[in-house]
């Protein structure tokens, strides 16, 4: 992995943790999630103008990616309704490299080295221990952990689909530009059916998150998908999960979430596994 790709993924990690904090820290989390997803449109439209169209062979990946991103957003929102950022985010992001590695071995025939197997086991221990961490109200939150783990499954799935799709498409930015437009259309239609009043709120209370959160989220995903075309998907996925550190700091400093020793230890174990996977 080149230094340029390394820096791009780290930047994406910071941007990703930032927009997640915007959603979690809001009084109306659903409105903020809608604002972030539909807020992809301005930069996505610019990307479509500047980039060539993806190849026809990438269309199955494109449509599958739209569905997976939409499912990810719905489950992430549900997880944030019941769990802390510093509990939900490490489980959701930390589980993705483990799942990608498992799929690579079981379905793609990839052989892992001992250090990579050690990384997967370490991440698993960190994730399982996070399920028993007490929330900000002093209570354990298995429901939040469960929803976060489901979210992690979506992250792993869209990471594989996006990475393979961008390579087939021949244009990472063009591929994600169309994916972001499709995802925004799905979210718009879903909201129009379920909560049309929140579409009207985008012009008022959701305007800031639409502009800032949407742009940060689009840039984060675009950087990662470009990195998928420059380095192995599993390696990029693992490095991206350094966003766990950024989320932990944001949750404690800005959202006033309690940093308990158990939460810190669980996050540290998960990060140690991510670091091992990076070294591998």
C-alpha positions in Angstrom: 0.0 0.0 0.0 1.5 3.3 -1.1 1.7 6.3 1.3 -0.9 8.2 -0.8 -3.4 5.4 -0.4 -2.6 5.1 3.3 -3.3 8.8 3.9 -6.5 8.6 1.8 -7.9 5.8 4.0 -6.9 7.6 7.2 -8.6 10.7 6.0 -11.7 8.7 5.1 -11.7 7.2 8.6 -11.8 10.6 10.2 -14.6 11.8 7.9 -16.6 8.7 8.5 -16.4 9.0 12.3 -17.4 12.6 12.1 -20.6 12.1 10.2 -21.5 9.2 12.4 -21.1 11.5 15.4 -23.4 14.0 13.7 -26.1 11.4 13.5 -25.6 9.9 17.0 -25.4 13.3 18.7 -28.6 14.7 17.2 -31.9 14.9 18.9 -33.6 13.7 15.7 -31.2 10.9 14.6 -33.5 9.8 11.7 -33.6 13.3 10.2 -29.8 13.5 10.4 -29.3 10.1 8.7 -31.7 11.2 6.0 -29.8 14.5 5.6 -26.5 12.7 5.3 -27.6 10.2 2.7 -29.5 12.7 0.5 -26.7 15.2 1.2 -24.5 13.0 -1.0 -26.3 14.3 -4.1 -24.4 17.6 -4.7 -20.9 16.0 -4.8 -22.3 12.9 -6.5 -23.6 15.0 -9.4 -20.3 16.7 -9.7 -18.6 13.3 -9.7 -20.9 12.2 -12.6 -19.9 15.2 -14.6 -16.2 14.8 -14.0 -16.0 11.0 -14.4 -16.6 8.5 -17.2 -19.7 6.2 -16.9 -19.0 2.8 -15.3 -19.0 -0.2 -17.6 -22.1 -2.2 -18.1 -20.4 -5.2 -16.5 -20.4 -3.3 -13.2 -24.1 -2.7 -13.1 -24.9 -5.8 -10.9 -22.4 -4.6 -8.4 -23.8 -1.1 -8.6 -27.4 -2.1 -7.8 -26.4 -4.6 -5.2 -24.2 -1.9 -3.5 -27.2 0.5 -3.5 -29.3 -2.0 -1.6 -26.5 -2.9 0.8 -25.7 0.8 1.6 -29.4 1.4 2.3 -29.7 -1.6 4.6 -26.5 -0.5 6.4 -28.0 3.0 7.0 -31.2 1.7 8.4 -29.6 -0.7 10.8 -27.0 1.9 11.9 -29.8 4.3 12.7 -31.6 1.7 14.8 -28.4 0.8 16.6 -27.8 4.5 17.5 -31.3 4.7 18.9 -30.4 2.2 21.6 -26.6 2.3 22.0 -23.8 4.8 22.6 -21.5 5.9 19.8 -18.6 4.4 21.7 -20.3 1.0 21.9 -22.1 0.8 18.5 -19.3 2.2 16.3 -16.5 -0.1 17.4 -18.7 -3.2 17.0 -20.0 -2.1 13.6 -16.7 -1.0 12.2 -14.5 -3.6 14.0 -16.5 -6.6 12.8 -16.2 -5.8 9.1 -12.5 -6.9 8.7 -13.3 -10.2 10.5 -16.3 -10.9 8.2 -14.4 -10.0 5.1 -11.6 -12.3 6.1 -14.1 -15.1 6.8 -15.8 -14.7 3.4 -12.4 -14.6 1.7 -11.4 -17.9 3.3 -14.8 -19.7 3.0 -16.0 -18.4 -0.4 -13.1 -16.9 -2.3 -10.5 -19.5 -1.5 -8.0 -17.0 0.1 -5.3 -18.5 2.3 -4.5 -16.4 5.4 -1.1 -16.2 7.1 -0.8 -16.9 10.9 -0.6 -13.2 11.7 -3.8 -12.6 9.8 -5.6 -15.4 11.6 -4.4 -14.0 14.9 -5.8 -10.6 13.8 -9.2 -12.1 13.1 -9.3 -13.8 16.5 -8.2 -10.7 18.3 -10.9 -8.6 16.6 -13.5 -11.3 17.5 -12.5 -11.1 21.2 -12.8 -7.4 21.2 -16.2 -7.4 19.5 -17.6 -10.1 21.9 -16.3 -8.2 24.9 -17.9 -5.0 23.6 -21.3 -6.7 23.8 -21.0 -6.8 27.6 -20.0 -3.2 28.1 -22.4 -1.0 30.0 -23.9 2.0 28.3 -24.0 5.6 29.5 -27.0 4.8 31.7 -25.0 2.1 33.5 -26.9 -0.8 32.0 -25.6 -3.5 29.6 -27.0 -3.1 26.1 -27.1 -6.4 24.2 -29.7 -5.0 21.8 -27.4 -2.2 20.8 -24.5 -4.7 20.3 -26.7 -7.0 18.2 -27.8 -4.2 15.9 -24.3 -3.0 15.6 -23.1 -6.4 14.6 -25.8 -6.7 11.9 -24.6 -3.3 10.7 -21.1 -4.7 10.6 -22.3 -7.5 8.3 -23.7 -4.9 5.9 -20.4 -3.0 6.0 -18.4 -6.1 5.1 -20.8 -6.9 2.3 -20.8 -3.5 0.7 -17.0 -3.3 1.1 -16.6 -6.4 -1.0 -19.2 -5.4 -3.5 -18.0 -1.8 -3.8 -14.4 -2.9 -4.2 -15.0 -5.5 -6.9 -17.5 -3.2 -8.6 -15.2 -0.2 -8.8 -12.5 -2.4 -10.4 -14.9 -3.8 -13.0 -16.3 -0.3 -13.6 -13.0 1.2 -14.5 -13.8 4.4 -12.6 -13.9 4.5 -8.8 -15.4 8.0 -8.7 -17.9 7.4 -11.5 -19.0 4.1 -9.8 -19.6 5.6 -6.4 -21.2 8.7 -8.0 -23.9 6.6 -9.5 -24.1 4.5 -6.3 -24.6 7.5 -4.2 -27.3 8.9 -6.4 -29.2 5.6 -6.3 -28.8 5.4 -2.6 -30.1 8.9 -2.1 -33.1 8.2 -4.3 -33.9 5.1 -2.2 -33.7 7.1 1.0 -35.8 9.9 -0.5 -38.5 7.4 -1.6 -38.4 5.6 1.8 -38.8 8.8 3.7 -41.5 10.1 1.4 -43.6 7.0 2.3 -42.7 6.8 6.0 -42.0 10.3 7.2 -42.7 13.0 4.6 -42.5 15.8 7.1 -38.8 15.1 7.5 -38.1 15.9 3.9 -39.5 19.3 4.5 -37.3 19.6 7.6 -34.2 19.2 5.4 -34.5 22.9 4.4 -34.5 24.0 8.0 -33.2 22.0 10.9 -31.5 19.4 8.6 -29.7 21.9 6.4 -26.4 21.9 8.2 -26.1 18.2 8.3 -27.2 18.0 4.7 -24.3 20.2 3.7 -21.5 19.1 6.1 -22.5 15.6 7.0 -23.5 14.7 3.4 -20.2 16.0 2.0 -18.1 14.3 4.6 -19.8 11.0 4.1 -19.5 11.2 0.3 -15.9 12.1 0.5 -15.2 9.3 3.0 -16.8 6.6 0.8 -15.3 8.0 -2.4 -11.8 7.9 -0.9 -12.2 4.3 0.3 -13.7 3.0 -3.0 -10.8 4.6 -4.9 -8.4 2.9 -2.4 -10.1 -0.4 -3.1 -8.8 -0.1 -6.7 -5.3 0.6 -5.5 -4.7 -1.9 -2.8 -6.3 -5.2 -1.5 -9.8 -4.8 -0.3 -9.2 -6.6 3.0 -6.2 -4.4 3.8 -8.1 -1.2 3.0 -11.1 -2.4 5.1 -8.9 -3.1 8.0 -7.0 0.3 7.9 -10.3 2.2 7.5 -11.4 0.9 10.9 -8.9 3.2 12.6 -12.0 5.4 12.5 -12.8 3.5 15.8 -10.2 5.7 17.5 -11.7 8.9 16.1 -15.3 7.8 17.1 -14.1 7.1 20.6 -12.5 10.5 21.0 -15.5 12.3 19.5 -18.0 10.4 21.7 -16.1 11.2 24.8 -15.1 14.8 24.1 -18.1 16.1 22.2 -21.0 13.8 23.1 -20.1 13.6 26.8 -20.2 9.8 26.7 -18.6 8.0 29.7 -15.3 6.4 28.9 -15.4 3.4 31.2 -12.3 1.1 31.6 -14.3 -1.8 30.1 -15.3 0.2 27.1 -11.7 1.4 26.6 -10.3 -2.1 27.0 -12.8 -3.6 24.5 -12.0 -0.9 22.0 -8.3 -1.3 22.5 -8.5 -5.1 21.9 -10.5 -4.5 18.7 -8.0 -2.0 17.5 -5.1 -4.3 18.3 -6.7 -6.8 16.0 -7.2 -4.2 13.3 -3.5 -3.2 13.7 -2.4 -6.8 13.3 -4.5 -7.1 10.1 -2.9 -3.9 8.9 0.6 -5.3 9.5 -0.3 -8.5 7.8 
